[in-house]
Amino acid sequence: MSEPALRRAARAEWGPLLRTVRSALAARKLRAIPVTLTAVCLTVVFQFVQNQSWGYRPIQNIGSVQADEHLWLALLRTPLSLFVPALDLPVWGALAQMLVVFGIAEICLGRWRMLAVAYTATLAGTMYARIGLWLGADSPLGLPDADAYVIDTGPSAAVVGLAVLVCWHHRAWLSCALVSAAMVFEVVFIKNNLAGKEHVAAVLVVLVVCAVGELRRRSRRGPDGTRRVSGSGRPR
């Protein structure tokens, strides 16, 4: 493929997304992503506190999720678990992911939709862990009993889910497919662990949400693409 053709393909794939982000940052600068900046600062605070001798237990009590806990306790802790960095991974990676992906999602989707999808993706991983343990290690979709005691925190499932939704929203189909395929590749060929399978669960749930939303939008339009009109004469 020639260079101009590659440039055209890249412009078609990422052009609308980049224009949206660029115009928002040019007009409002960091004021365009207040929720993202708050999330990054909260993650920094949690990282600092949990590495202190007096702070590890309080952070675990409010934001640590494990599959062996009661479901109601896991559901209470899940929202804050997004901002508790995993102890075995560098915190700067989590902060960079949040700043870039959360920031783009906040601009493109709006803060409330971004938060809702981030929580949904994280919750999908939390619920999958319990389903996977129920299926058992003998199932390709299952988990070994030891994973019941793995501390499950961090923003990675939310980051993956938001990346898929942003790509779908801006019709960046190749990017959407690559993100989804990368999560499956990670599980099959790199790390077949709890985190990897939770990422796949997050992707699947967000793809279902996207597909349902797409079907609902199409159902509101007639065969010619115009919005249907209800009996009262108003468009539905």
C-alpha positions, -999 to +999 in steps of 0.1 A: +000+000+000+014+034-010+021+061+016-008+084+006-031+054+009-018+047+044-022+083+053-058+083+041-065+051+061-050+066+092-070+098+088-102+078+083-095+056+113-083+083+138-091+116+122-125+122+139-111+111+173-080+133+171-100+163+160-124+159+189-096+156+214-075+184+199-103+209+198-114+202+233-079+206+247-073+237+227-105+253+239-104+243+276-069+228+282-069+207+314-104+219+323-116+195+296-107+165+317-114+172+354-126+137+363-095+122+347-072+145+367-091+137+399-087+099+392-050+103+386-045+123+418-065+098+438-044+069+424-012+088+434-026+093+469-037+056+473-003+045+460+015+066+485-007+056+514-007+019+507+031+018+507+033+032+542+034+009+572+002+025+586-016+028+553-017-006+537-045-021+557-069+009+554-065+010+516-071-027+514-102-023+535-118+003+512-105-008+477-092-043+477-113-069+460-109-107+462-131-134+448-133-152+482-150-123+499-187-118+502-202-104+471-218-074+488-184-064+502-167-068+468-194-046+452-189-019+478-151-019+472-152-022+434-156+016+426-125+025+446-106-005+435-101+013+401-078+037+419-057+013+440-027+004+419-016-033+418+014-038+441+032-060+416+031-035+387+047-001+382+023+027+392+035+049+364+020+025+339-014+028+355-012+066+358-002+069+321-031+046+310-056+066+331-044+100+319-045+090+282-075+067+280-096+082+307-089+117+293-098+108+257-130+090+270-140+119+291-137+143+261-154+120+236-181+104+258-187+128+286-177+124+322-208+105+334-208+080+305-170+075+310-175+068+347-204+044+340-184+024+315-153+023+336-173+009+365-192-015+342-159-029+328-144-032+363-175-049+376-174-073+347-140-084+357-150-088+394-180-109+385-161-130+360-136-140+388-165-156+407-179-173+376-144-185+366-139-201+401-173-218+399-163-232+365-130-245+379-095-250+364-107-278+342-127-254+320-110-233+294-130-203+308-124-213+344-099-203+371-079-223+396-089-222+433-058-201+442-072-171+422-098-167+449-071-150+470-056-128+444-059-091+452-078-076+423-072-039+419-062-013+394-077+005+364-067-019+336-101-034+330-117+001+329-089+013+305-095-016+281-133-012+282-131+026+276-107+021+247-131-003+230-161+021+235-142+052+223-131+033+191-166+021+185-181+056+192-158+071+165-161+042+141-124+033+144-132-003+136-097-015+130-085-001+164-115-016+181-107-050+166-070-047+175-077-039+211-101-068+215-078-092+197-048-081+218-067-090+250-075-125+237-039-129+224-026-119+259-046-147+275-039-174+250-002-168+243+013-145+271-004-146+305-033-169+311-040-154+345-069-137+363-061-102+351-059-112+315-092-131+316-108-101+334-097-079+305-114-102+280-145-102+301-145-063+302-141-062+264-170-086+259-193-068+282-185-034+266-189-048+231-224-061+241-233-027+254-221-011+222-240-036+200-272-031+221-269+007+217-263+004+180-294-018+176-315+007+196-303+036+174-311+017+142-345+007+155-354+044+159-346+051+122-366+041+092-353+022+061-341+055+046-321+064+077-344+091+090-358+091+125-392+074+129-421+095+138-445+085+166-483+087+164-482+121+181-461+135+152-429+137+171-397+119+161-389+090+185 
